[in-house]
Amino acid sequence: MPLKITVIGTGYLGATHAAAMAELGFEVLGLDIVPEKVEMLGRGEMPLYEPGLEELLRQHVAGLPGSSGRLRFTTSWEEAGAFGDVHFVCVNTPQKHGEYACDMSYVDSAVESLAPHLTRPTLVVGKSTVPVGSAARLAKRLAELAPAGEEAELAWNPEFLREGFAVQDTLRPDRLVVGVASERAESLLREVYAAPLAEGTPWVVTDYPTAELVKTAANSFLATKISFINAMAEICEAADGDVVKLAEAIGYDERIGKKFLRAGVGFGGGCLPKDLRAFMARAGELGADQALTFLREIDSINMRRRGHMVELAREAVGGGFLGKRVAVLGATFKPDSDDVRDSPALNVAGQIHLQGGQVTVYDPKGMENARRVFPTLGYAPTALDAVRGADVVLHLTEWREFRELDPATLGEVVTHRRILDGRNALDPELWRKAGWTYRALGRPRA
C-alpha cells in the first residue's frame, strides 16, 4: 500500500510541502487549526503569494475540476492520526517576544495534539527549524503520549526552501537531510523521497542534533556572507571604492563564489534574522556562546545598513525629511514573495516616516501585507504613482519590474531626479544618462 501523508500546519512551508507531496503521487491530508485557512485551501486558494504554488495546489485539491484529488485539508487531529503513515510537522517557530530565543509552543502543541491519536506504527517528521536538542525531547514526549508507544517514531528533516523558489526546492531539492534513530525511519523517508533521490538528489543521514543544526548553520553562513559584503561596502564608501567590482573579483574564487555577494540594505524575512538569534540563544544555553559571538556582529552589520540608507536619504533631500516626499520601491524582504516580515524596505520606509517624511510605497505583491504592518505609510498602485512628486526615490527590493523601469518616464513626474539604489541592482549609467543623481551603497558617487 502506498504511504499516506499528513502535513501539520499549512502556512508557507506546510502548504508547499503538502502540494509537493501530492505532486509526487501521495495521498495527502493537510491539517490546520484555523478553519478559515482550511476552507481557503480547500477551494484551491493560497493565503500567500509564492510563484507556482497556487497552480500546483489546484492540480491536486479534491473536488476541483481536473484535479488528481490526492490533497485534502482538515481541522481534525483524530482524522489526521487515523489517516497518516508519515506525519510532517511544518508549524512556525517565531522569535520569542523580547528575546532572541525561539518560540517552540507551536511545535510542542502539534506533537501534544497529534500523539494521542497515533494508535499504530507511524513516523512523525519535524521540518520546522528548532533549537538543537528539541528532537530528542519531542521523541520522548511522542512515545509517552502515543497509544502506539515507541512505535510512534520521530525523525527530523530540515527544510531549505527559498521564498520565490519553494516549489522547485521541494520537488527538486539540492540535498535531503534526515535525522533518524532507526533504519525503519530512514527507510520510510527514502520511500517518501524516492522521486528526487532517483534524480540524484544527495541524501545525508544524521543523528537528531546534527539534522537540527544543519538549517541554522546554513542560514548563519548565508547571513555571514551577506553581512561580510555589506561590511566591505562600508569600507568602499570610506575609501571611494566600488563594492560591486570588489564582489565580482572575489566571486571568481571558487572557494568564495558569486552568490550572496550583492551589497545592499541587508537581509530580512521570517528565517535568517530569527534563526540567527535563536542559534545564539541556544548556544548560550549549551554553554557554547563564545563559539557564536561573531554572529552578534553579523546581526549588527545587517541592522546598521538600514540606518545608513535612512541617512543617505536624509542627506539627499538636504538634511531633513520634514516636508519632503520620499518614494520607496519595494516592501517585501525579497522579490517574488509577498512576505514583509522583518523587511529592510519597510523598516527604512517606517523610519523615514517617523522622522517626518511623506513616504509612498509601491510593491508588486506585498502591498496588502505592508498596509497591515505600517498602515500609516502612503501606498500607490504603480511605481509611477509612487514616485510622483518625490524628492528622492529609494529602490529597496530587487523586483524585475523595477529593473525594467524607464528612468526618463519616471523623471517626468518626480520633483527631483535622485535615486538611491539600496540593492545595487539598477544600471547606474542608464539612470545617469536620463539626468538622475544615482547613488548606491558601497559605490562611488559618480
Secondary structure by P-SEA (a helix, b strand, c coil): ccbbbbbccccaaaaaaaaaaaaaccbbbbbbccaaaaaaaaaccccccccaaaaaaaacccccccccccccccccaaaaaacccbbbbbcccccccccccccaaaaaaaaaaaaaacccbbbbbbccccccaaaaaaaaaaaacccccccbbbbbbbbbcccccaaaaaacccccccccccaaaaaaaaaaaaaaaaaccbbbbbcaaaaaaaaaaaaaaaaaaaaaaaaaaaaaaaacccaaaaaaaaaacccccccccccccccccccaaaaaaaaaaaaaaaccccccaaaaaaaaaaaaaaaaaaaaaaaaaccccccbbbbbcccccccccccccccaaaaaaaaaaaaccbbbbbbcccaaaaaaacccbbbbcccccccccccbbbbcccccccccccaaaaaaccccbbbbcccccccaaaaaaacccccccccccc
